[in-house]
Amino acid sequence: MLDHIILSLHFFICFLIFIAIWCEPKDVESHSSSTGGVETEPDGLIYIGKEEDMKKSQRITAKINGREIVVFYHEGKFHALDSRCYRKIFACVISDIDGQVCIVCPWHRFKITLETGEGLYEGINPLEPSPTPKWQSKGVKQRIHKVKIDNGNVYVSPPDLSVSFDSDYFADKYKNGSELATGK
């Protein structure tokens, strides 16, 4: 019974964190230029915002060619990835998982590394004499975007769509205006 109360409290706290993140006024629109496209620099990078502003807000969402991404500033580093996890809508808490900085989906508890987009899970090897849970990889599930800082400005590389990731399905579905159910 106590386990159910603790679990319910945990999900309620995660829900409140999601609401706080969702309602924050940190979104950046499509960086439209006079031609209606994104502001692309000569080297192909896309301007996202000012470094000092992003350090203050810790995270910001932006649209690149209709694709929603989120840029995080965490422990002195910038990270960018699709704003939808490889399963559903993407709102998250940042956590350290086995020495790796990860985002944790509040609904599904998916853990995704900020550095590589790799999905992690805790599993055991039943063949071990006394199996102990260890963090293991599901492979790269989330599209990440390269971030560059130049003269106090933050830029993101456009995605290389020649390689496919699980998060692409949900990013494309959202891009096309379809609504995805939140929850399981």
C-alpha positions in Angstrom: 0.0 0.0 0.0 2.8 2.4 0.9 4.5 1.6 -2.4 1.3 2.7 -4.3 1.2 5.9 -2.4 4.9 6.7 -3.0 4.5 5.8 -6.7 1.4 8.0 -7.0 3.2 10.9 -5.3 6.2 10.4 -7.7 3.9 10.6 -10.8 2.1 13.6 -9.4 5.4 15.4 -8.8 6.5 14.5 -12.3 3.2 15.9 -13.7 3.8 19.2 -11.8 7.3 19.4 -13.2 5.9 18.8 -16.7 3.3 21.5 -16.3 6.0 23.9 -15.1 8.2 23.1 -18.1 5.3 23.2 -20.5 4.0 26.6 -19.3 7.4 28.4 -19.2 7.7 31.2 -21.7 10.9 29.9 -23.3 9.8 29.0 -26.7 11.3 30.4 -29.8 9.4 30.6 -33.0 10.7 29.4 -36.3 13.4 32.1 -36.6 11.6 33.3 -39.8 13.5 35.5 -42.2 11.9 37.7 -44.7 11.7 34.8 -47.1 9.7 32.7 -44.6 12.4 30.2 -43.9 14.7 29.8 -41.0 17.7 32.1 -40.5 20.5 30.0 -42.0 24.1 31.1 -41.8 26.5 30.7 -44.8 27.9 27.5 -43.2 24.4 26.0 -42.9 24.0 26.5 -39.2 20.7 27.8 -37.9 20.6 30.7 -35.4 18.7 29.7 -32.2 19.3 32.5 -29.7 21.7 34.4 -27.5 24.0 32.3 -25.3 23.4 34.3 -22.1 19.6 34.1 -22.5 19.8 30.3 -22.9 22.1 29.9 -19.9 19.5 31.7 -17.8 16.5 29.7 -19.1 18.4 26.4 -19.1 16.2 25.1 -22.0 14.4 26.5 -25.0 12.4 25.0 -27.8 12.7 26.1 -31.4 11.4 25.0 -34.7 13.7 24.2 -37.6 11.9 23.7 -40.9 8.7 22.8 -38.9 10.6 20.3 -36.7 10.4 21.1 -33.0 13.7 20.8 -31.1 14.8 21.5 -27.6 18.2 23.0 -26.6 19.4 22.4 -23.1 22.1 24.2 -21.2 23.2 21.8 -18.4 26.4 21.8 -16.3 28.2 24.1 -18.7 27.3 22.4 -22.0 24.6 22.9 -24.6 22.7 19.9 -26.0 20.0 19.8 -28.7 17.6 17.1 -29.7 14.1 16.5 -31.0 11.5 17.7 -28.6 9.4 14.6 -28.9 10.8 11.4 -27.4 10.9 8.3 -29.5 7.6 7.3 -28.1 5.3 10.3 -27.4 5.4 14.1 -26.6 8.6 15.1 -24.9 8.7 16.8 -21.5 11.4 15.8 -19.2 13.5 16.0 -16.1 17.3 15.9 -16.4 19.0 13.2 -14.3 22.4 11.6 -13.9 22.1 7.9 -14.9 25.2 5.8 -14.3 27.5 8.8 -14.9 25.6 10.0 -18.0 23.4 13.1 -18.2 20.0 11.9 -19.3 16.5 13.2 -19.9 13.7 11.2 -18.3 10.3 11.1 -19.9 7.8 11.7 -17.0 5.2 9.4 -18.6 7.1 6.4 -19.8 10.3 6.9 -17.7 12.4 6.5 -20.8 16.0 7.6 -20.2 17.8 9.2 -23.1 21.4 10.5 -23.0 21.9 14.1 -23.9 25.2 13.5 -25.5 24.2 10.7 -27.9 20.4 10.2 -27.9 21.0 6.7 -26.7 18.1 5.0 -24.8 19.0 3.4 -21.5 17.3 0.7 -19.5 18.2 -1.1 -16.3 18.3 -4.9 -16.8 19.8 -8.0 -15.4 21.6 -11.0 -16.9 19.6 -14.0 -15.5 22.6 -16.2 -16.3 24.7 -14.5 -13.6 24.9 -16.4 -10.3 23.4 -13.3 -8.4 22.1 -11.0 -11.1 22.5 -7.3 -10.4 20.7 -4.7 -12.4 23.0 -2.7 -14.7 22.4 0.1 -17.1 22.3 -1.0 -20.7 21.8 0.6 -24.1 18.8 0.3 -26.4 20.9 2.0 -29.1 20.4 5.5 -30.4 16.7 6.3 -30.3 16.6 10.1 -30.2 17.9 12.5 -32.9 20.4 14.9 -31.5 21.5 18.1 -33.2 25.0 19.6 -33.1 25.3 22.9 -31.2 27.8 25.6 -32.0 28.5 28.8 -30.0 29.9 31.7 -31.9 30.3 35.3 -30.6 27.7 34.8 -27.9 25.1 33.2 -30.3 23.8 29.7 -30.3 23.5 27.8 -33.6 22.2 24.3 -34.4 23.1 22.2 -37.4 20.1 21.1 -39.5 19.3 17.4 -39.1 21.0 14.9 -41.3 17.8 13.1 -42.4 19.8 10.5 -44.4 20.0 8.5 -41.1 16.7 7.6 -39.4 16.0 7.5 -35.7 12.9 6.3 -33.7 12.2 9.9 -32.7 11.7 10.9 -36.4 8.3 9.2 -36.5 6.9 11.4 -33.8 8.8 14.5 -34.9 7.3 14.1 -38.4 3.8 13.3 -37.1 3.8 16.4 -35.0 5.3 18.5 -37.8 2.4 17.4 -40.0 -0.1 18.8 -37.5 -1.3 15.5 -36.1 -2.0 15.4 -32.4 -0.5 12.6 -30.4 -2.1 11.2 -27.3 -0.3 12.0 -24.1 0.0 9.1 -21.8 0.5 5.5 -22.5 
